[in-house]
Amino acid sequence: MNRPLLLASAFALLATAGAAPAQQRVKPVTWTERPATPPVVPDAYGYTRRVVDIPMRDGIKLHTVIAIPKGGRDLGILMTRTPYDAESALGANPSGYAAPTDDGTTGADPITAGGYIRVFQDVRGMHKSQGGYVMNPAPVGTPFNPSKVDDSTDTYDTIDWLVKNVKESNGRVGITGISYDGFLSLMPLINPHPALKVAVPMNPMVDGWRGDDWFHNGAFRQTMMPYILSQQATAAADTPFRTGYSDDYEYYLKGGSAGAIAAATGVDKMGFFQKILEHPTYDSYWQSQAMDKVLAGQPLKVPVMLVDGLWDQEDIYGAPAVYRALKPKDTRGDMVFLSAGPWFHGQEAGNGDALGAIKWDSDTAKWWRRNVLAPFLAHYLKSDQPAMDVAPVTIFRTGTNEWQRLQSWPTVAAASATRLYLKPGGVLGFTPADGTAQTVDYVSDPAAPVSFRVRPNKPTYAPGSTWRQWLVDDQRAVSGRPDVITFETEPLTQAVTVAGVPEVHLNASTSGTDSDWVVKLIDVYPEGLKADTTMGGYQLAVSMDIFRGRYRESLSQAKALTPNVPLGYQFALPMVNHVFQPGHRIMVQVQSSWFPLYDRNPQTFVPNIFRAQPADYVKATQKVTVAGPDESFIALPVVK
């Protein structure tokens, strides 16, 4: 016998000799205080919860949570489809939102009090639903959707299952949701199920290139990259975007181009970012799935209320764009409704008495939910269809802080708009400057871009972030910078009311071959306000946006700018409904960077800015025309 076998035998004998008799062995003890059978906990929420995996036409099952009021019969169904986890969206109360539902007065949110069957569903590939996940997938039949399913077909199949299997329903279904869920509330309008009676898309993602989440007029919103990573890396949406910096400004500046940052963080591995990288222009990829364009080509079969926030920091473009596309189809005036409040993204679902430092004298969100949303839903979802008194347009007018009920709303710049001229000496006025052409110059340096808010810029969704209110930040934070030029009226002697879409008519040159232009329309509060001294001199941005110069001639084709030649730039700002009060001033600011929210323009023309190299980033001298036949101006929709 060899040595290894001898050693093994010896160890075996020792183990046997030391072992206790079988009857003396002690059984292992499981240390726990958990009962063998979990107790049945009484449902204290007033509804019965059902969880179902609903099959789609291609066999994929979508995880669905259904909340049915106890003892309910003949109830309307209100559904929300989401990539944000149907299980957690329901929470403790089956409200219309993933937010608190107690409005502080009635004790219940209007949706909860309405007694609807609430349905939340995970979209394909997210959380507990089967299938593959695609961000905002293009509709069936477009070149960018090779499958035979999309969010329209999935909603159709879900509604079909619900009306056949939820016996407590009255067969009437509505759909609502905020942001991505708002996009998912638009998709069913492509080919609506007969049981779909109403849609309420709130702050919907509509056109990711023109002015919603991913780009604004061609300038990339690079601080959305953490969202892309989180949503696409795993079905649980739990992948963090770690930078090691507490100031996004510092991080993105050192990171270089947006493409370089994506490569350093793994964002470049996400399928959706790869599409962004491949489609930096407004080409067929973006146009074929822009929901305003998609729905403009469809029959109008379902009543829809589009909900907009006048200071929506994420999707300010979408709701007005869809309203503009659908309203001409509403020949009887009873199918397309618009609501717009003084809100950040989704604020209509919570408390709406203030936005940042700006107070509205009442809880605007509560008022809207009670007086607009509740009767609107009841009219279409309850079996007796109670009458409603909801105007085609319900919009809040800031400056006087009052709700208006209107028959329609202008969604494009009016040809008869009043011109507000940028003039020499930093003057702003309603009459043009005298004399020959003049310019105001500044130097734009990509190495020191203008911050979009006071530093440090906390990561967008970091704890304590005030991202939601950045659109109402005091613009004095940048007014003194040499690369921000400012124009201002004298104190107004009478109120100036603007209602509609302001349009920028900027004439400018650059020493570079590409440039961004940021234009802001601002309400400057009087100094020494007696009522609230904290607001003295406050510069409230009423409407502002960015335009990437390479798209001056065509949004779908980038073209280098001719250096040092004045060129015209024309683009719309987000819609406004505001009163500049007597004693206030109107201000316009112009700059060429808005960082780190938007990626830096290298100011050297390159085919794709995502791939810009460090040497491409150069200083440029910008000259804005402020007198002469091409004087720059803002076309204001002044109400006379």
SULGIKA-V393969 format. One record per helix or strand of 2 or more residues. SS is the DSSP state (@ for helix, = for strand). FROM is the first residue (numbers start at 1). TO is the last residue. If there is no record, write none. Layout:
<<SS:FROM:TO> <SS:FROM:TO>>
This chain:
<<@:3:18> <@:22:24> <=:47:55> <=:61:69> <=:75:82> <@:86:90> <@:110:113> <=:117:122> <@:151:165> <=:169:178> <@:180:187> <=:196:202> <=:215:216> <=:219:221> <@:222:233> <@:248:255> <@:258:265> <@:267:269> <@:271:278> <@:284:287> <@:291:296> <=:303:309> <@:318:327> <=:336:341> <@:347:349> <=:354:355> <=:358:359> <@:364:381> <=:393:398> <=:402:406> <=:418:423> <@:424:426> <=:427:429> <=:438:444> <@:446:448> <@:467:472> <@:476:479> <=:485:488> <=:496:500> <=:503:510> <=:516:524> <@:533:535> <=:539:548> <@:549:551> <=:567:572> <=:576:580> <=:585:591> <@:609:611> <@:614:616> <=:620:627> <=:633:636>>
